[in-house]
Amino acid sequence: MFYLVFLIWLLLDLFTKHLIQTHFVLGESVPVIPNVFHLTYILNYGAAFGILNDQRIFFLLIAVVMVGVFLKFKHKISEGSTSLKIAAGMLMAGTLGNAYNRFAYGAVVDFFDFRIWPIFNIADIGICIGVTIIAYYIWKADCE
């Protein structure tokens, strides 16, 4: 399950970023629901909310560390619940999708724009969902 989710999420992330890059001009914004949801092509040189701007090497090192953590816990993930496998797949796909952008372009391609929240992408969704489910899984295990 991990590898299927990982592959689908990574391909979805890279494909949507490619669509935005090939069909939008940097900075272009197209309303899907005016004043609520737009597709806006930006390059993010930082992390969430633009923090740690221009720290490309740091973020690439974080991705390498994440791969190392995954390899260390791969057996526990494979023995874990389906939700843990899905979460780990989404987290790793998001991490590597954004890492690829940082490596190839020096910044991450973002495009989901809800106007009240920083602009984000599919990888960011995977990272947030993955971290949340894994944190819950760890918390639940500690409570038992």
C-alpha positions as CSV (number, residue, x, y, z in Angstrom):
1,M,0.0,0.0,0.0
2,F,2.8,2.4,0.9
3,Y,4.4,2.2,-2.6
4,L,1.1,2.5,-4.4
5,V,0.2,5.7,-2.5
6,F,3.7,7.0,-2.8
7,L,3.8,6.5,-6.6
8,I,0.3,7.9,-7.2
9,W,0.8,11.0,-4.9
10,L,4.3,11.8,-6.3
11,L,3.1,11.5,-9.9
12,L,0.0,13.6,-9.2
13,D,2.2,16.3,-7.6
14,L,4.7,16.4,-10.4
15,F,2.0,16.3,-13.1
16,T,0.0,19.2,-11.6
17,K,3.1,21.3,-11.1
18,H,4.1,20.6,-14.7
19,L,0.6,21.6,-15.9
20,I,0.8,24.9,-14.0
21,Q,4.4,25.6,-15.3
22,T,3.4,24.9,-18.9
23,H,0.0,26.7,-18.9
24,F,0.6,29.6,-16.6
25,V,2.9,32.6,-16.6
26,L,4.7,33.1,-13.3
27,G,2.4,35.2,-11.1
28,E,-0.7,34.5,-13.2
29,S,-3.9,33.8,-11.2
30,V,-7.1,32.3,-12.6
31,P,-10.2,32.4,-10.4
32,V,-12.0,29.1,-10.1
33,I,-14.4,30.5,-7.5
34,P,-13.8,34.3,-7.6
35,N,-12.4,35.7,-4.3
36,V,-12.5,32.2,-2.7
37,F,-10.3,29.8,-4.7
38,H,-7.8,30.7,-7.5
39,L,-5.1,28.8,-9.3
40,T,-2.0,31.1,-8.9
41,Y,1.4,30.1,-10.1
42,I,4.2,31.2,-7.7
43,L,7.6,29.9,-6.8
44,N,8.1,29.4,-3.1
45,Y,11.8,29.8,-2.0
46,G,11.0,29.0,1.6
47,A,8.8,26.5,3.5
48,A,5.3,26.8,4.7
49,F,4.1,30.4,5.0
50,G,7.4,31.4,3.3
51,I,9.5,30.8,6.4
52,L,13.2,30.1,6.0
53,N,13.3,31.8,2.6
54,D,16.3,30.9,0.4
55,Q,17.4,27.9,2.5
56,R,17.4,25.5,-0.5
57,I,20.3,23.3,0.8
58,F,18.8,23.0,4.2
59,F,15.5,21.8,2.7
60,L,17.3,19.3,0.5
61,L,19.1,18.0,3.5
62,I,15.8,17.6,5.3
63,A,14.6,15.5,2.4
64,V,17.7,13.3,2.7
65,V,17.1,12.9,6.4
66,M,13.5,12.0,5.8
67,V,14.5,9.3,3.3
68,G,16.9,8.0,6.0
69,V,14.2,8.0,8.6
70,F,11.9,6.1,6.3
71,L,14.5,3.5,5.6
72,K,15.2,3.1,9.3
73,F,11.4,2.6,10.0
74,K,10.5,0.8,6.8
75,H,9.8,-2.5,8.6
76,K,7.6,-0.9,11.2
77,I,5.6,0.9,8.5
78,S,5.2,-2.3,6.5
79,E,3.9,-4.0,9.7
80,G,1.7,-1.1,10.6
81,S,-1.9,-0.2,9.8
82,T,-3.2,0.7,6.4
83,S,-3.6,4.3,7.5
84,L,0.1,4.4,8.6
85,K,1.2,3.1,5.2
86,I,-1.0,5.6,3.4
87,A,0.3,8.5,5.6
88,A,4.0,7.4,5.1
89,G,3.4,7.2,1.4
90,M,1.9,10.7,1.2
91,L,4.6,12.2,3.5
92,M,7.4,10.7,1.4
93,A,5.9,11.6,-1.9
94,G,5.3,15.2,-0.7
95,T,8.8,15.4,0.6
96,L,10.4,14.1,-2.6
97,G,8.1,16.1,-4.9
98,N,9.0,19.4,-3.2
99,A,12.7,18.3,-3.0
100,Y,12.7,17.6,-6.7
101,N,11.4,21.2,-7.3
102,R,14.0,22.7,-5.1
103,F,16.8,20.7,-6.8
104,A,15.6,21.4,-10.4
105,Y,14.3,24.9,-10.1
106,G,15.7,26.3,-6.8
107,A,12.1,26.8,-5.5
108,V,8.8,24.9,-5.1
109,V,6.0,25.4,-7.5
110,D,2.8,26.3,-5.6
111,F,-0.6,27.0,-7.1
112,F,-3.6,26.3,-4.8
113,D,-4.7,29.8,-3.7
114,F,-7.6,30.1,-1.2
115,R,-6.9,33.8,-0.7
116,I,-6.9,33.5,3.2
117,W,-4.1,30.9,3.3
118,P,-0.6,30.8,1.8
119,I,-0.5,29.2,-1.7
120,F,0.3,25.5,-1.6
121,N,0.5,22.3,-3.8
122,I,-0.3,18.6,-3.8
123,A,3.0,17.8,-2.1
124,D,2.2,20.1,0.8
125,I,-1.2,18.4,1.3
126,G,0.6,15.0,1.4
127,I,3.1,16.3,4.0
128,C,0.4,17.8,6.2
129,I,-1.9,14.7,6.1
130,G,1.0,12.3,6.5
131,V,2.5,14.1,9.5
132,T,-0.9,14.4,11.1
133,I,-1.8,10.7,10.8
134,I,1.7,9.6,11.8
135,A,1.6,11.9,14.9
136,Y,-1.8,10.4,15.8
137,Y,-0.5,6.9,15.3
138,I,2.5,7.6,17.6
139,W,0.3,9.3,20.2
140,K,-2.2,6.5,20.1
141,A,0.6,3.9,20.5
142,D,2.0,5.8,23.5
143,C,-1.5,5.8,25.1
144,E,-1.9,2.1,25.0
